[in-house]
């Protein structure tokens, strides 16, 4: 486990083992995505294997101590392999996969954002905030993204860092401002998007979205 040893007592072998496990889990979480079109997914790997690999990654990141979070080889694995996995699984239509991918992203924001500035910005801009903007996103996808934003908004230091690192940096797109804008839009209009103001979900689902948007604003 990442925290089984601390400081200088962490052996090089332990770090190699952690890196190897993380690398293998990242690859396993993408294995179905890398198959040729003619290969049936159930013949190569079950969906449960993908979910289990993502849950293993989530557990590793949650338990990560200062040695793990400062190890450049492990951070490189996160940038190169885990972020690619999240780009694919973060738009999954399978609720269980999408849910775990969101949880992994929350941990990256709360524990690794100092080392993943570029990556975190890309995920916010091109994946998760886009899900709230796009009319064809499912109700569950929108709900889960709103839950993600609620968790992040509940962390004052995370919000300060997001504002300073993106909105105050001319080289990056505004993230804090877009989060507030999207939460306000959902709180006011639910899933209605565009000039036609088309209602995409049931009245109960619309009310649920609006309440979650409001909760994100006041959290």
C-alpha positions as CSV (number, residue, x, y, z in Angstrom):
1,X,0.0,0.0,0.0
2,X,1.2,3.6,-0.7
3,X,1.3,4.5,3.0
4,X,2.8,1.2,4.3
5,X,6.1,2.9,4.6
6,X,7.0,6.5,5.3
7,X,9.7,9.0,4.5
8,X,13.2,7.7,3.7
9,X,12.1,4.2,4.9
10,X,10.1,3.6,1.7
11,X,12.2,1.2,-0.3
12,X,12.8,1.5,-4.0
13,X,11.2,-1.9,-4.5
14,X,8.0,-0.7,-2.8
15,X,7.8,2.3,-5.1
16,X,8.4,0.1,-8.1
17,X,5.6,-2.3,-6.9
18,X,3.2,0.6,-6.4
19,X,4.0,2.0,-9.8
20,X,3.6,-1.3,-11.5
21,X,0.2,-1.9,-9.8
22,X,-1.0,1.6,-10.8
23,X,0.2,1.1,-14.3
24,X,-1.5,-2.3,-14.7
25,X,-4.7,-1.0,-13.2
26,X,-4.8,1.9,-15.6
27,X,-4.2,-0.4,-18.6
28,X,-6.9,-2.8,-17.4
29,X,-9.4,0.1,-17.0
30,X,-9.0,0.9,-20.7
31,X,-8.7,-2.6,-22.1
32,X,-12.2,-2.8,-23.5
33,X,-11.7,0.6,-25.1
34,X,-8.5,-0.6,-26.9
35,X,-10.1,-3.7,-28.5
36,X,-10.6,-3.9,-32.2
37,X,-14.2,-3.3,-33.3
38,X,-14.8,-6.9,-34.3
39,X,-13.8,-8.2,-30.8
40,X,-16.8,-8.7,-28.5
41,X,-16.1,-7.1,-25.1
42,X,-17.6,-10.0,-23.2
43,X,-15.2,-12.3,-24.9
44,X,-12.1,-10.3,-23.8
45,X,-12.9,-8.8,-20.4
46,X,-16.0,-8.3,-18.3
47,X,-17.3,-4.9,-17.4
48,X,-16.7,-5.9,-13.8
49,X,-13.0,-6.0,-14.4
50,X,-13.0,-2.4,-15.6
51,X,-15.0,-1.3,-12.6
52,X,-12.7,-3.2,-10.2
53,X,-9.6,-1.7,-11.7
54,X,-11.0,1.8,-11.3
55,X,-12.0,1.0,-7.7
56,X,-8.5,-0.3,-7.0
57,X,-7.0,3.0,-8.4
58,X,-9.4,5.0,-6.3
59,X,-8.3,3.1,-3.2
60,X,-4.7,3.6,-3.9
61,X,-5.1,7.4,-4.5
62,X,-7.2,7.8,-1.4
63,X,-4.5,6.1,0.8
64,X,-1.7,8.0,-0.9
65,X,0.6,9.7,1.6
66,X,3.3,12.4,1.0
67,X,5.8,9.9,-0.4
68,X,3.4,8.7,-3.1
69,X,2.2,12.2,-3.9
70,X,5.8,13.5,-4.4
71,X,7.2,10.5,-6.3
72,X,7.8,11.7,-9.9
73,X,7.6,8.3,-11.4
74,X,4.2,7.7,-9.9
75,X,3.0,11.2,-10.8
76,X,4.2,10.5,-14.4
77,X,2.1,7.3,-14.4
78,X,-0.9,9.4,-13.3
79,X,-0.3,12.0,-16.0
80,X,0.4,9.5,-18.8
81,X,-1.9,6.6,-18.1
82,X,-4.5,7.4,-15.5
83,X,-5.5,10.7,-17.1
84,X,-6.0,8.8,-20.4
85,X,-8.2,6.3,-18.6
86,X,-10.3,9.1,-17.1
87,X,-10.7,10.8,-20.5
88,X,-12.2,7.6,-21.8
89,X,-14.2,6.4,-18.7
90,X,-15.2,10.0,-17.8
91,X,-17.7,9.9,-20.7
92,X,-18.9,6.4,-20.2
93,X,-22.6,5.7,-20.7
94,X,-22.3,3.0,-18.0
95,X,-23.3,4.6,-14.7
96,X,-21.1,2.4,-12.5
97,X,-18.0,3.2,-14.6
98,X,-18.8,6.9,-14.9
99,X,-19.4,7.1,-11.1
100,X,-16.0,5.6,-10.2
101,X,-14.2,7.8,-12.8
102,X,-15.7,10.9,-11.2
103,X,-14.6,9.7,-7.7
104,X,-11.1,9.3,-9.0
105,X,-11.1,12.8,-10.4
106,X,-12.3,14.2,-7.1
107,X,-9.3,12.7,-5.4
108,X,-7.0,14.0,-8.0
109,X,-8.4,17.5,-7.4
110,X,-8.2,17.3,-3.6
111,X,-4.9,15.6,-3.2
112,X,-2.9,16.0,-6.4
113,X,-4.0,19.3,-8.0
114,X,-0.6,20.9,-7.3
115,X,1.1,18.5,-9.6
116,X,-1.7,18.1,-12.2
117,X,-2.6,21.7,-13.1
118,X,-2.8,21.2,-16.9
119,X,-4.6,17.9,-16.6
120,X,-7.2,19.1,-14.1
121,X,-7.9,22.1,-16.2
122,X,-8.5,19.9,-19.3
123,X,-10.9,17.6,-17.4
124,X,-12.9,20.5,-16.1
125,X,-13.1,22.3,-19.4
126,X,-13.5,19.5,-21.9
127,X,-15.2,16.7,-20.0
128,X,-17.2,17.3,-16.8
129,X,-18.4,20.9,-17.3
130,X,-19.3,20.0,-20.9
131,X,-21.5,17.2,-19.6
132,X,-23.7,19.9,-17.9
133,X,-23.7,22.0,-21.1
134,X,-24.5,19.3,-23.6
135,X,-28.2,18.6,-24.2
136,X,-27.7,14.9,-25.0
137,X,-26.0,14.1,-21.6
138,X,-28.1,11.7,-19.5
139,X,-29.9,12.6,-16.3
140,X,-27.6,10.4,-14.3
141,X,-24.5,11.9,-15.9
142,X,-25.7,15.4,-15.0
143,X,-26.6,14.4,-11.4
144,X,-23.2,12.8,-10.9
145,X,-21.3,15.8,-12.2
146,X,-23.3,18.1,-9.9
147,X,-22.4,15.8,-7.0
148,X,-18.7,16.1,-8.0
149,X,-19.0,19.9,-8.1
150,X,-20.7,19.9,-4.7
151,X,-17.8,17.9,-3.2
152,X,-15.2,20.3,-4.7
153,X,-17.2,23.3,-3.6
154,X,-17.3,22.0,-0.1
155,X,-13.5,22.3,0.0
156,X,-12.7,26.0,0.5
157,X,-9.0,25.6,-0.2
158,X,-9.7,23.7,-3.4
159,X,-11.9,26.5,-4.6
160,X,-9.2,29.1,-3.8
161,X,-6.6,27.1,-5.6
162,X,-8.8,26.7,-8.7
163,X,-9.5,30.4,-8.8
164,X,-5.8,31.4,-8.4
165,X,-4.4,28.7,-10.7
166,X,-6.9,29.2,-13.6
167,X,-9.0,32.3,-13.4
168,X,-6.1,34.5,-12.3
169,X,-3.7,32.9,-14.9
170,X,-4.0,34.5,-18.3
171,X,-2.6,31.3,-19.9
172,X,-5.5,29.2,-18.7
173,X,-9.3,29.2,-19.2
174,X,-11.5,30.2,-16.3
175,X,-12.5,27.2,-14.3
176,X,-14.0,28.8,-11.1
177,X,-16.1,31.2,-13.1
178,X,-17.4,28.4,-15.3
179,X,-18.3,26.2,-12.3
180,X,-20.3,29.1,-10.8
181,X,-21.9,29.8,-14.2
182,X,-22.9,26.2,-14.8
183,X,-24.3,25.8,-11.2
184,X,-26.3,29.0,-11.6
185,X,-27.6,28.0,-15.0
186,X,-28.7,24.5,-13.7
187,X,-30.3,26.1,-10.6
188,X,-32.3,28.4,-12.7
189,X,-33.2,26.3,-15.8
190,X,-32.4,22.7,-15.0
191,X,-31.6,20.9,-18.2
192,X,-33.1,23.5,-20.5
193,X,-30.4,24.6,-22.9
194,X,-30.4,26.8,-25.9
195,X,-32.9,29.4,-27.2
196,X,-35.8,27.0,-27.5
197,X,-35.6,26.2,-23.8
198,X,-36.5,22.6,-24.4
199,X,-37.3,20.5,-21.4
200,X,-35.4,17.2,-21.7
201,X,-36.4,15.4,-18.5
202,X,-39.4,14.7,-16.3
203,X,-40.6,17.5,-14.0
204,X,-39.2,15.5,-11.0
205,X,-35.8,15.2,-12.7
206,X,-35.8,18.9,-13.6
207,X,-36.5,19.8,-10.0
208,X,-33.8,17.4,-8.7
209,X,-31.2,19.0,-11.1
210,X,-32.2,22.5,-10.0
211,X,-31.9,21.7,-6.3
212,X,-28.5,20.2,-6.8
213,X,-27.3,23.2,-8.7
214,X,-28.5,25.4,-5.9
215,X,-26.9,23.2,-3.3
216,X,-23.6,23.5,-5.2
217,X,-23.8,27.3,-5.1
218,X,-24.5,27.6,-1.4
219,X,-22.1,24.8,-0.2
